[in-house]
Amino acid sequence: MRRSEGVRGSADELGAVGQTLLTPLYARANASEATGFTDPLAALLLSRVDYDEAQIPTDPTTVAGTIYRAMAIDELATAWAANHPDGRIISAGIGLCTRHARIATPAGFEWYGVDTADVIAFRRKVLPDDPVRLIESSITEPGWTDNLGVRPTLVIAEGLLMYLDAVGVRTLLRTARETLGAEVVADYLHPLLAKNTKHPITTATGARFGFGVRNGRELARLTPGYRLAEERSTVEPFGGITRLIVTIFRIVTLGQRTAAVARLEPV
């Protein structure tokens, strides 16, 4: 177990899926200067958590991929917030996401986060002065929107869909569309990667992937009322052999992506 001054919570308080929140937290706290990405709050929160090194995949590919994903979503969220100054962003499966501290938003803009009770309790323990309004609920249950008023909404699902099944993803999208009229930004894995039982994250935490799609259009088609507005790869920024493998994969699969971020708009 890794210990440091100022610790407020232990990763052992979380289940296998809950422990996956440590992977993006570690990556953001240790981003390479070459990426141009910084997240001081992530570094602070990581210092407040006890965890076993084996619980977090620290290989360069996983770390870099997590950073590229965060950067892509940050760009989309920044643009959306600029166009909706009276809006709100809801992080589905918020974990220890710190996006609210990385993106400048106007006064009156609202941030929400939805997650299970154990994760919300853990977040409150390590971030007691959290400005994000937290909702204790499973995002696959429609009731998490019950007390939300009407205003422009962007729902972000980062590092989440792969841990759900198709029914859960449909429920999330349907709830976002029918009760909030929300746009959605979500990352996904290709089904071949989602079937990988030896992925560094699943090996480290014991969690399992359960969902994948071939592209953003396939994701949008899961629920009536959405269309794919834009899509960004989270692996193409890689160089070397990884870039070569990704390029070959796209050629062989006629343009399908191994991993990407999709923005869905209501129609």
KEDREN-425315 format. One line per 3 residues: number of its first residue (from 1); their letters; for each residue x, y, z of N, C-alpha, C, O. Coordinates in steps of 0.001 Angstrom, whole numbers. Example, Ala and Ser with C-alpha at 12.3 -4.5 7.8 and 13.67 -1.06 7.14 Angstrom:
# residues 2
1) as) 13190/-5690/7800/12300/-4500/7800/13200/-3300/7800/14236/-3319/8465 | 12850/-2250/7080/13670/-1060/7140/12900/30/7870/13409/1138/8039 .
# end
This chain:
# residues 267
1) mrr) 835/-1204/0/0/0/0/872/1258/0/1802/1380/797 | 566/2168/-883/1299/3421/-978/686/4414/1/-535/4571/19 | 1494/5087/817/993/6051/1785/1736/7381/1625/2920/7414/1291 .
4) seg) 1019/8458/1868/1628/9775/1791/934/10687/2778/-142/10366/3284 | 1549/11820/3051/949/12769/3972/-360/13302/3400/-499/13490/2191 | -1319/13540/4298/-2584/14120/3867/-3572/13106/3331/-4584/13492/2746 .
7) vrg) -3306/11796/3513/-4208/10775/3005/-5562/10875/3691/-5645/11053/4906 | -6615/10759/2902/-7973/10840/3441/-8825/9639/3060/-9901/9451/3629 | -8382/8833/2128/-9176/7702/1694/-8315/6581/1156/-7195/6811/699 .
10) sad) -8843/5351/1208/-8134/4185/707/-8891/3593/-467/-10120/3525/-451 | -8164/3168/-1478/-8786/2553/-2643/-9522/1281/-2278/-10413/848/-3009 | -9158/669/-1144/-9827/-551/-717/-11279/-303/-318/-12045/-1250/-143 .
13) elg) -11657/959/-174/-13049/1287/136/-13952/1117/-1078/-15176/1138/-951 | -13355/948/-2249/-14100/880/-3512/-14090/-534/-4069/-13168/-1305/-3802 | -15112/-875/-4841/-15147/-2150/-5523/-14274/-2126/-6763/-13580/-1145/-7030 .
16) avg) -14315/-3224/-7522/-13445/-3338/-8703/-13703/-2229/-9703/-12756/-1605/-10183 | -14974/-1963/-10032/-15276/-906/-10997/-14941/454/-10404/-14428/1326/-11107 | -15225/646/-9117/-14896/1915/-8468/-13410/2205/-8502/-12999/3357/-8639 .
19) qtl) -12601/1163/-8379/-11151/1358/-8377/-10619/1797/-9735/-9494/2289/-9826 | -11403/1627/-10783/-10941/2073/-12093/-10808/3591/-12150/-10154/4107/-13056 | -11410/4323/-11210/-11268/5786/-11203/-9836/6207/-10914/-9451/7339/-11206 .
22) ltp) -9035/5296/-10334/-7647/5638/-10034/-6795/5747/-11303/-5824/6502/-11338 | -7162/4991/-12343/-6370/5005/-13574/-6352/6386/-14227/-5268/6904/-14497 | -7516/7011/-14497/-7465/8359/-15081/-6900/9391/-14116/-6257/10348/-14546 .
25) lya) -7131/9212/-12814/-6583/10157/-11842/-5059/10112/-11878/-4406/11155/-11920 | -4494/8913/-11860/-3033/8765/-11917/-2477/9356/-13207/-1466/10057/-13195 | -3150/9064/-14322/-2665/9560/-15613/-2660/11081/-15644/-1676/11685/-16070 .
28) ran) -3745/11709/-15198/-3819/13167/-15238/-2802/13803/-14297/-2266/14874/-14583 | -2541/13143/-13180/-1578/13678/-12219/-142/13536/-12712/753/14244/-12249 | 72/12625/-13647/1434/12346/-14126/1588/12562/-15623/2416/11914/-16264 .
31) ase) 802/13461/-16178/861/13719/-17616/2238/14244/-18022/2844/15061/-17328 | 2704/13758/-19149/3983/14210/-19679/3893/15666/-20115/2863/16099/-20633 | 4960/16417/-19910/4991/17813/-20366/4791/17899/-21872/4291/18902/-22382 .
34) atg) 5180/16848/-22580/5071/16862/-24037/3622/16936/-24509/3354/17392/-25620 | 2688/16491/-23672/1280/16529/-24067/681/17925/-23939/-334/18224/-24567 | 1300/18779/-23134/749/20103/-22888/-429/20089/-21929/-1119/21097/-21778 .
37) ftd) -664/18955/-21282/-1798/18796/-20376/-1322/18880/-18927/-323/18258/-18569 | -2023/19640/-18097/-1716/19710/-16672/-3005/19635/-15871/-4048/20109/-16319 | -2934/19041/-14690/-4096/18917/-13815/-3619/18907/-12362/-3509/17841/-11755 .
40) pla) -3333/20089/-11800/-2837/20156/-10428/-3788/19546/-9407/-3340/18954/-8424 | -5096/19681/-9625/-6047/19124/-8671/-5972/17597/-8659/-6111/16980/-7603 | -5754/16988/-9817/-5605/15536/-9864/-4399/15098/-9039/-4466/14099/-8324 .
43) all) -3300/15837/-9135/-2113/15504/-8355/-2398/15607/-6859/-1938/14778/-6073 | -3161/16629/-6472/-3515/16792/-5059/-4387/15629/-4586/-4146/15065/-3519 | -5393/15272/-5373/-6288/14190/-4964/-5540/12859/-4889/-5790/12058/-3988 .
46) lsr) -4629/12622/-5828/-3871/11375/-5808/-3052/11269/-4529/-2885/10177/-3985 | -2538/12404/-4046/-1751/12401/-2813/-2600/12106/-1581/-2069/11813/-509 | -3917/12183/-1738/-4826/11941/-613/-5391/10525/-598/-6236/10195/235 .
49) vdy) -4921/9689/-1523/-5464/8338/-1650/-4389/7299/-1367/-3282/7380/-1899 | -4719/6321/-527/-3875/5147/-345/-4233/4130/-1417/-5411/3829/-1614 | -3254/3607/-2099/-3532/2597/-3111/-2315/1714/-3301/-1186/2134/-3045 .
52) dea) -2545/500/-3746/-1460/-393/-4134/-1037/-47/-5547/-1885/200/-6404 | 241/-27/-5798/727/271/-7142/118/-680/-8167/-122/-299/-9312 | -134/-1932/-7743/-678/-2922/-8663/-2111/-2614/-9074/-2609/-3189/-10042 .
55) qip) -2787/-1711/-8351/-4171/-1369/-8669/-4284/-392/-9839/-5382/-139/-10335 | -3157/152/-10275/-3175/1169/-11327/-2215/792/-12442/-1024/611/-12187 | -2700/668/-13673/-1784/455/-14799/-1029/1742/-15098/-1628/2764/-15433 .
58) tdp) 275/1681/-14975/1097/2879/-15159/1927/2813/-16444/2846/3611/-16632 | 1607/1868/-17320/2358/1765/-18561/2127/3010/-19415/1040/3587/-19376 | 3119/3428/-20176/3026/4669/-20947/1839/4721/-21913/1258/5788/-22113 .
61) ttv) 1473/3592/-22510/373/3596/-23469/-955/3905/-22795/-1734/4712/-23302 | -1223/3268/-21649/-2470/3523/-20923/-2519/4956/-20436/-3549/5619/-20566 | -1421/5445/-19877/-1375/6816/-19369/-1601/7814/-20500/-2416/8728/-20374 .
64) agt) -880/7639/-21604/-1009/8582/-22722/-2407/8529/-23324/-2976/9573/-23642 | -2968/7339/-23486/-4303/7218/-24044/-5342/7895/-23177/-6283/8504/-23688 | -5180/7794/-21871/-6095/8452/-20941/-5995/9964/-21045/-7004/10664/-20963 .
67) iyr) -4784/10468/-21224/-4586/11911/-21371/-5176/12406/-22680/-5858/13431/-22701 | -4926/11696/-23772/-5481/12116/-25063/-7005/12121/-25014/-7637/12992/-25611 | -7596/11170/-24319/-9049/11140/-24159/-9523/12354/-23368/-10489/13010/-23759 .
70) ama) -8854/12657/-22265/-9241/13814/-21449/-9118/15107/-22246/-9974/15986/-22141 | -8065/15225/-23035/-7867/16434/-23830/-8956/16604/-24878/-9453/17710/-25092 | -9328/15505/-25534/-10385/15573/-26547/-11707/15995/-25925/-12423/16827/-26482 .
73) ide) -12030/15424/-24772/-13296/15765/-24111/-13245/17184/-23570/-14243/17902/-23624 | -12095/17598/-23049/-11959/18983/-22571/-12246/19977/-23690/-12942/20970/-23480 | -11710/19707/-24879/-11921/20617/-26013/-13392/20701/-26386/-13912/21789/-26634 .
76) lat) -14061/19563/-26425/-15480/19548/-26765/-16312/20231/-25684/-17243/20974/-25993 | -15982/19982/-24420/-16726/20577/-23321/-16510/22090/-23259/-17439/22838/-22957 | -15292/22538/-23544/-14991/23970/-23546/-15801/24685/-24612/-16380/25741/-24358 .
79) awa) -15839/24110/-25802/-16606/24712/-26892/-18094/24736/-26553/-18777/25725/-26815 | -18590/23660/-25977/-20014/23601/-25628/-20359/24640/-24566/-21373/25328/-24681 | -19526/24758/-23535/-19788/25723/-22464/-19764/27153/-22990/-20555/27987/-22551 .
82) anh) -18859/27446/-23931/-18787/28791/-24504/-20062/29140/-25263/-20469/30301/-25306 | -20688/28131/-25861/-21919/28348/-26618/-23180/28264/-25764/-24273/28593/-26224 | -23019/27819/-24511/-24167/27669/-23609/-23792/28218/-22224/-23687/27451/-21267 .
85) pdg) -23590/29528/-22112/-23141/30107/-20838/-24136/29924/-19693/-23769/30061/-18526 | -25392/29614/-20017/-26403/29375/-18987/-26645/27883/-18782/-27672/27486/-18232 | -25702/27062/-19224/-25911/25624/-19210/-25316/24915/-18016/-24919/25534/-17028 .
88) rii) -25265/23594/-18131/-24676/22755/-17093/-24042/21540/-17754/-24488/21071/-18801 | -22997/21051/-17118/-22347/19820/-17544/-22557/18783/-16460/-22319/19048/-15281 | -23001/17604/-16860/-23218/16501/-15934/-22241/15386/-16285/-22248/14878/-17406 .
91) sag) -21407/15010/-15329/-20468/13912/-15538/-21113/12623/-15050/-21311/12439/-13849 | -21440/11737/-15974/-22030/10445/-15628/-20911/9490/-15244/-20017/9220/-16045 | -20962/8978/-14011/-19855/8186/-13509/-18670/9091/-13228/-17583/8899/-13774 .
94) igl) -18889/10081/-12369/-17898/11155/-12190/-16605/10679/-11559/-15546/11220/-11877 | -16644/9694/-10681/-15416/9245/-10045/-14682/10401/-9383/-15254/11130/-8573 | -13404/10563/-9735/-12607/11690/-9240/-12263/12627/-10393/-11162/13175/-10454 .
97) ctr) -13207/12802/-11298/-13020/13727/-12421/-12821/15147/-11908/-13505/15578/-10980 | -11893/15867/-12507/-11561/17233/-12088/-11736/18227/-13237/-11099/19280/-13254 | -12581/17898/-14172/-12758/18760/-15353/-13232/20161/-14966/-12873/21141/-15618 .
100) har) -14027/20254/-13921/-14537/21564/-13505/-13408/22524/-13170/-13575/23739/-13275 | -12246/21986/-12762/-11108/22828/-12396/-10223/23152/-13594/-9352/24017/-13501 | -10435/22473/-14710/-9614/22689/-15899/-10286/23585/-16922/-9612/24154/-17781 .
103) iat) -11600/23721/-16846/-12341/24471/-17850/-12938/25727/-17228/-13636/25660/-16216 | -12661/26852/-17834/-13232/28117/-17357/-14670/28240/-17858/-14933/28101/-19052 | -15590/28500/-16942/-17000/28670/-17301/-17531/29938/-16651/-17011/30364/-15620 .
106) pag) -18559/30552/-17237/-19089/31814/-16711/-19833/31627/-15397/-20220/30513/-15044 | -20028/32715/-14687/-20794/32683/-13441/-22188/32148/-13724/-22815/32524/-14715 | -22664/31282/-12864/-23986/30710/-13038/-23993/29380/-13768/-24997/28668/-13759 .
109) few) -22873/29039/-14402/-22762/27738/-15059/-22727/26658/-13984/-22114/26857/-12935 | -23372/25520/-14225/-23485/24486/-13196/-22749/23205/-13599/-22721/22812/-14766 | -22153/22570/-12580/-21490/21278/-12750/-22167/20256/-11846/-22394/20511/-10664 .
112) ygv) -22488/19094/-12416/-23073/18001/-11659/-22254/16731/-11892/-21562/16588/-12900 | -22355/15826/-10936/-21722/14528/-11102/-22619/13440/-10552/-23215/13590/-9485 | -22710/12345/-11285/-23543/11214/-10885/-22659/9988/-10717/-21834/9679/-11576 .
115) dta) -22841/9293/-9594/-22099/8045/-9388/-22745/7269/-8250/-23652/7759/-7577 | -22265/6059/-8051/-22799/5215/-6993/-22443/5782/-5621/-21528/6595/-5494 | -23168/5348/-4606/-23016/5913/-3260/-21595/5770/-2720/-21083/6696/-2091 .
118) dvi) -20947/4622/-2956/-19599/4434/-2418/-18593/5369/-3076/-17690/5879/-2413 | -18746/5594/-4376/-17829/6499/-5082/-18072/7943/-4659/-17119/8696/-4457 | -19338/8339/-4523/-19644/9703/-4079/-19094/9941/-2682/-18528/11002/-2420 .
121) afr) -19248/8980/-1781/-18716/9115/-420/-17200/9250/-448/-16631/10042/304 | -16546/8485/-1309/-15091/8551/-1430/-14664/9901/-1970/-13700/10489/-1480 | -15372/10400/-2975/-15048/11709/-3542/-15188/12800/-2487/-14326/13671/-2379 .
124) rkv) -16259/12761/-1712/-16454/13768/-670/-15357/13704/394/-15004/14715/1001 | -14833/12515/607/-13783/12351/1610/-12466/12986/1153/-11787/13644/1942 | -12111/12792/-103/-10826/13303/-591/-10946/14714/-1168/-9938/15395/-1361 .
127) lpd) -12192/15160/-1445/-12406/16504/-1985/-13593/17146/-1254/-14657/17338/-1843 | -13408/17474/17/-14536/17978/823/-15064/19336/380/-16217/19664/657 | -14248/20127/-300/-14691/21453/-756/-15109/21418/-2222/-14944/22406/-2937 .
130) dpv) -15641/20302/-2667/-16023/20084/-4061/-17154/21023/-4482/-18211/21018/-3851 | -16964/21828/-5527/-18035/22705/-5997/-19056/21993/-6885/-20099/22558/-7213 | -18754/20755/-7272/-19661/19992/-8132/-20836/19475/-7306/-20645/18974/-6198 .
133) rli) -22037/19593/-7837/-23228/19071/-7169/-23331/17580/-7467/-23409/17177/-8628 | -23330/16772/-6426/-23227/15325/-6586/-24575/14633/-6398/-25368/14998/-5530 | -24809/13630/-7231/-26044/12859/-7195/-25684/11391/-7002/-24982/10805/-7826 .
136) ess) -26162/10804/-5923/-25902/9395/-5640/-26926/8542/-6384/-28094/8489/-5999 | -26492/7886/-7434/-27402/7063/-8223/-26612/6264/-9243/-25512/6649/-9637 | -27182/5154/-9664/-26657/4451/-10822/-27108/5190/-12067/-28276/5565/-12175 .
139) ite) -26206/5403/-13003/-26576/6142/-14202/-27410/5276/-15150/-27906/5772/-16162 | -27567/3999/-14835/-28435/3148/-15640/-29853/3117/-15097/-30703/2391/-15613 | -30114/3904/-14053/-31461/4074/-13527/-31923/5481/-13874/-31200/6438/-13594 .
142) pgw) -33104/5647/-14477/-33529/6965/-14954/-33799/7991/-13859/-33901/9179/-14166 | -33919/7590/-12608/-34296/8523/-11550/-33284/9600/-11217/-33609/10534/-10484 | -32059/9502/-11735/-31033/10489/-11358/-31321/11883/-11916/-30689/12854/-11498 .
145) tdn) -32245/11993/-12833/-32592/13303/-13402/-33819/13929/-12742/-34232/15023/-13127 | -34407/13250/-11754/-35700/13670/-11217/-35710/15100/-10683/-36699/15813/-10854 | -34633/15525/-10044/-34631/16838/-9383/-33865/17901/-10167/-33498/18938/-9615 .
148) lgv) -33628/17646/-11430/-32912/18607/-12262/-33903/19455/-13054/-34812/18930/-13697 | -33721/20746/-13000/-34591/21640/-13753/-34227/21673/-15228/-33385/20905/-15694 | -34867/22563/-15944/-34662/22671/-17386/-33612/23734/-17679/-33767/24892/-17289 .
151) rpt) -32556/23344/-18357/-31546/24261/-18871/-30668/23493/-19844/-30660/22262/-19810 | -29925/24176/-20714/-29065/23461/-21665/-28111/22517/-20922/-27497/22897/-19925 | -27998/21295/-21421/-27247/20268/-20692/-26336/19484/-21618/-26720/19085/-22718 .
154) lvi) -25114/19275/-21137/-24177/18359/-21780/-23868/17246/-20789/-23391/17505/-19684 | -24139/16009/-21184/-23794/14847/-20361/-22493/14266/-20890/-22376/13971/-22080 | -21518/14102/-20007/-20222/13533/-20369/-20090/12163/-19721/-20261/12016/-18511 .
157) aeg) -19787/11176/-20529/-19520/9825/-20033/-18096/9462/-20436/-17850/8998/-21549 | -17178/9677/-19526/-15746/9447/-19797/-15284/8185/-19096/-15424/8059/-17879 | -14737/7255/-19855/-14260/6015/-19252/-15361/5228/-18581/-15130/4583/-17558 .
160) llm) -16557/5272/-19144/-17731/4670/-18502/-18404/3596/-19344/-18671/2502/-18847 | -18680/3889/-20607/-19525/2998/-21398/-18983/1578/-21467/-19762/624/-21497 | -17668/1419/-21493/-17107/78/-21641/-17405/-831/-20448/-17301/-2052/-20561 .
163) yld) -17775/-245/-19308/-18100/-1051/-18128/-19586/-1388/-18036/-20002/-2107/-17128 | -20383/-879/-18962/-21811/-1159/-18997/-22095/-2253/-20018/-21199/-2702/-20732 | -23361/-2675/-20074/-23792/-3508/-21180/-24641/-2661/-22118/-24889/-1489/-21834 .
166) avg) -25086/-3230/-23222/-25834/-2451/-24214/-27116/-1882/-23626/-27506/-763/-23960 | -27777/-2636/-22754/-29007/-2145/-22125/-28714/-924/-21269/-29465/51/-21304 | -27633/-963/-20504/-27262/167/-19663/-26928/1407/-20477/-27306/2519/-20106 .
169) vrt) -26219/1219/-21587/-25872/2356/-22445/-27139/2954/-23058/-27288/4175/-23109 | -28037/2109/-23515/-29300/2613/-24070/-30085/3397/-23025/-30641/4454/-23323 | -30128/2885/-21811/-30861/3575/-20738/-30260/4946/-20461/-30985/5927/-20302 .
172) llr) -28937/5011/-20404/-28264/6285/-20166/-28595/7277/-21272/-28959/8418/-20987 | -28476/6862/-22518/-28739/7760/-23635/-30211/8167/-23685/-30531/9332/-23923 | -31092/7216/-23463/-32519/7530/-23500/-32895/8526/-22397/-33674/9449/-22634 .
175) tar) -32346/8339/-21199/-32622/9255/-20096/-32104/10647/-20409/-32796/11638/-20177 | -30880/10726/-20937/-30301/12029/-21289/-31136/12727/-22357/-31312/13945/-22317 | -31646/11959/-23303/-32420/12544/-24403/-33836/12929/-23971/-34286/14045/-24233 .
178) etl) -34532/12011/-23314/-35949/12221/-23047/-36221/13139/-21859/-37214/13867/-21867 | -35372/13121/-20847/-35639/13934/-19656/-34862/15241/-19619/-35268/16185/-18941 | -33747/15306/-20341/-32911/16511/-20301/-32746/17179/-21665/-32340/18339/-21737 .
181) gae) -33055/16467/-22741/-32790/17005/-24068/-31320/17303/-24262/-30962/18260/-24949 | -30463/16489/-23659/-29033/16786/-23563/-28240/16324/-24770/-28580/15334/-25418 | -27180/17058/-25058/-26121/16536/-25903/-25289/15584/-25054/-25281/15685/-23827 .
184) vva) -24598/14673/-25700/-23782/13686/-24991/-22395/13630/-25610/-22252/13583/-26832 | -21387/13636/-24769/-20010/13371/-25193/-19549/12119/-24458/-19554/12076/-23228 | -19155/11114/-25207/-18768/9842/-24598/-17640/9199/-25393/-17579/9326/-26616 .
187) dyl) -16766/8520/-24701/-15726/7753/-25383/-16149/6292/-25441/-16951/5831/-24628 | -15605/5578/-26405/-15964/4173/-26569/-14766/3373/-27035/-13785/3925/-27533 | -14861/2071/-26867/-13890/1131/-27395/-14535/325/-28514/-15749/127/-28525 .
190) hpl) -13730/-131/-29440/-14200/-1064/-30459/-14546/-2392/-29765/-13915/-2739/-28767 | -15537/-3140/-30277/-15897/-4413/-29649/-14730/-5377/-29461/-14698/-6124/-28483 | -13775/-5368/-30384/-12634/-6261/-30234/-11804/-5911/-29005/-11296/-6802/-28325 .
193) lak) -11665/-4617/-28716/-10940/-4205/-27518/-11769/-4459/-26270/-11231/-4804/-25218 | -13095/-4288/-26390/-13966/-4500/-25239/-13968/-5964/-24793/-14286/-6271/-23644 | -13610/-6859/-25712/-13552/-8287/-25373/-12193/-8687/-24803/-11987/-9843/-24433 .
196) ntk) -11280/-7743/-24735/-9921/-8034/-24278/-9890/-8214/-22761/-10018/-7238/-22022 | -9726/-9422/-22302/-9696/-9702/-20855/-8322/-9452/-20249/-8145/-9569/-19036 | -7345/-9105/-21095/-5994/-8864/-20594/-5586/-7396/-20712/-4400/-7068/-20663 .
199) hpi) -6573/-6519/-20869/-6290/-5086/-20897/-5660/-4691/-19562/-6057/-5224/-18526 | -4682/-3767/-19553/-4023/-3392/-18297/-4981/-2954/-17196/-4731/-3236/-16024 | -6076/-2269/-17541/-7020/-1801/-16519/-7779/-2966/-15911/-7927/-3034/-14691 .
202) tta) -8265/-3887/-16739/-9015/-5012/-16193/-8101/-5948/-15404/-8523/-6546/-14414 | -6865/-6070/-15838/-5910/-6905/-15110/-5599/-6319/-13738/-5483/-7054/-12758 | -5464/-4999/-13668/-5096/-4351/-12411/-6249/-4307/-11414/-6027/-4449/-10212 .
205) tga) -7468/-4114/-11890/-8597/-3880/-10984/-9546/-5064/-10833/-10265/-5151/-9837 | -9561/-5967/-11793/-10520/-7057/-11757/-11853/-6692/-12397/-12730/-7546/-12533 | -12015/-5417/-12794/-13229/-5002/-13500/-13218/-5621/-14897/-12171/-6037/-15394 .
208) rfg) -14381/-5675/-15515/-14483/-6254/-16846/-15192/-5299/-17795/-16123/-4598/-17397 | -14753/-5273/-19050/-15439/-4497/-20072/-16662/-5280/-20538/-16659/-6511/-20566 | -17718/-4530/-20907/-18923/-5208/-21351/-19561/-4617/-22584/-20586/-5115/-23048 .
211) fgv) -18964/-3544/-23135/-19624/-2859/-24241/-18607/-2245/-25187/-17567/-1735/-24771 | -18934/-2308/-26461/-18113/-1651/-27467/-18935/-1378/-28713/-19926/-2064/-28964 | -18538/-387/-29495/-19173/-90/-30781/-18077/161/-31811/-16931/452/-31467 .
214) rng) -18451/43/-33069/-17473/174/-34142/-17192/1624/-34531/-16134/1938/-35075 | -18148/2496/-34247/-17961/3911/-34557/-19046/4719/-33854/-19960/4153/-33254 | -18941/6040/-33931/-19882/6912/-33256/-21297/6831/-33801/-22262/7016/-33060 .
217) rel) -21427/6555/-35095/-22768/6424/-35676/-23500/5228/-35083/-24706/5283/-34841 | -22772/4163/-34854/-23378/2985/-34237/-23823/3305/-32816/-24863/2821/-32369 | -23047/4112/-32104/-23435/4535/-30757/-24708/5369/-30808/-25619/5151/-30010 .
220) arl) -24782/6310/-31724/-25952/7179/-31838/-27201/6380/-32175/-28295/6727/-31732 | -27053/5320/-32949/-28215/4530/-33367/-28799/3679/-32249/-29883/3118/-32410 | -28110/3569/-31129/-28616/2750/-30027/-29916/3297/-29459/-30743/2539/-28951 .
223) tpg) -30100/4610/-29543/-31295/5244/-28996/-31874/6220/-30006/-31152/7090/-30493 | -33147/6103/-30334/-33761/7056/-31272/-33655/8483/-30744/-33827/8732/-29551 | -33368/9415/-31651/-33337/10818/-31257/-31961/11431/-31164/-31827/12599/-30800 .
226) yrl) -30912/10648/-31494/-29558/11197/-31506/-28932/11017/-32885/-29262/10094/-33629 | -28018/11932/-33198/-27189/11784/-34395/-25756/12094/-34011/-25510/12839/-33062 | -24819/11531/-34737/-23405/11801/-34496/-23055/13181/-35044/-23207/13433/-36239 .
229) aee) -22587/14075/-34171/-22204/15425/-34582/-20730/15495/-34950/-20359/16140/-35930 | -19892/14832/-34164/-18458/14783/-34476/-17808/13655/-33696/-18375/13131/-32737 | -16618/13295/-34122/-15921/12156/-33549/-14419/12422/-33578/-13897/12950/-34560 .
232) rst) -13730/12057/-32508/-12286/12289/-32430/-11588/11035/-31918/-11996/10463/-30908 | -10554/10615/-32604/-9785/9460/-32161/-8991/9808/-30907/-8506/10929/-30753 | -8870/8839/-30023/-8043/9036/-28835/-6730/8258/-28925/-5953/8224/-27970 .
235) vep) -6491/7639/-30073/-5255/6872/-30236/-4395/7379/-31387/-3197/7100/-31427 | -4984/8116/-32320/-4199/8607/-33450/-3082/9572/-33058/-2106/9692/-33798 | -3193/10283/-31893/-2057/11128/-31504/-786/10345/-31190/300/10923/-31153 .
238) fgg) -910/9026/-30961/272/8221/-30676/1200/8192/-31884/772/8383/-33022 | 2456/7954/-31615/3426/7787/-32683/3927/6359/-32715/3389/5493/-32026 | 4944/6109/-33502/5631/4829/-33519/4753/3648/-33879/3862/3754/-34722 .
241) itr) 5013/2514/-33228/4343/1267/-33551/2851/1331/-33260/2060/709/-33968 | 2451/2079/-32224/1029/2194/-31894/279/2868/-33031/-803/2423/-33414 | 843/3931/-33567/212/4629/-34692/108/3703/-35902/-897/3717/-36613 .
244) liv) 1117/2922/-36128/1108/1993/-37258/8/947/-37086/-719/646/-38033 | -114/398/-35891/-1129/-624/-35629/-2528/-39/-35823/-3395/-677/-36420 | -2742/1172/-35320/-4042/1821/-35445/-4378/2072/-36920/-5514/1871/-37351 .
247) tif) -3392/2507/-37673/-3607/2765/-39094/-3979/1483/-39830/-4908/1480/-40637 | -3272/410/-39562/-3570/-877/-40193/-4971/-1346/-39805/-5709/-1867/-40641 | -5336/-1158/-38527/-6663/-1561/-38049/-7753/-828/-38826/-8739/-1443/-39233 .
250) riv) -7589/473/-39036/-8599/1251/-39747/-8718/810/-41201/-9811/793/-41767 | -7591/454/-41797/-7626/-4/-43188/-8351/-1349/-43285/-9210/-1540/-44145 | -7996/-2272/-42398/-8577/-3617/-42429/-10072/-3596/-42124/-10839/-4368/-42699 .
253) tlg) -10484/-2706/-41216/-11899/-2656/-40807/-12702/-1613/-41573/-13829/-1295/-41195 | -12126/-1079/-42646/-12808/-88/-43490/-13208/1155/-42704/-14333/1641/-42822 | -12272/1666/-41895/-12477/2951/-41235/-12940/2895/-39802/-13156/3944/-39195 .
256) qrt) -13102/1707/-39230/-13522/1620/-37839/-12382/2061/-36919/-11208/1966/-37279 | -12740/2542/-35735/-11748/3066/-34793/-11558/2125/-33611/-12502/1469/-33171 | -10347/2065/-33107/-10095/1246/-31907/-10682/1922/-30675/-11239/1257/-29801 .
259) aav) -10556/3244/-30607/-11092/4011/-29475/-11269/5446/-29914/-10440/5978/-30651 | -12349/6082/-29468/-12618/7450/-29893/-13606/8115/-28935/-14194/7472/-28066 | -13764/9420/-29126/-14758/10215/-28405/-15793/10681/-29410/-15446/11199/-30471 .
262) arl) -17061/10501/-29081/-18154/10920/-29966/-19012/11978/-29280/-19265/11913/-28077 | -19450/12947/-30068/-20416/13930/-29563/-21732/13694/-30276/-21802/13728/-31504 | -22775/13453/-29494/-24103/13174/-30025/-25023/14352/-29778/-25040/14923/-28688 .
265) epv) -25791/14712/-30805/-26755/15808/-30706/-28179/15258/-30810/-28423/14320/-31570 | -29120/15829/-30057/-30523/15441/-30221/-31032/15902/-31581/-30593/16929/-32099 | -31949/15148/-32150/-32549/15527/-33423/-34069/15600/-33263/-34777/15905/-34223 .
# end
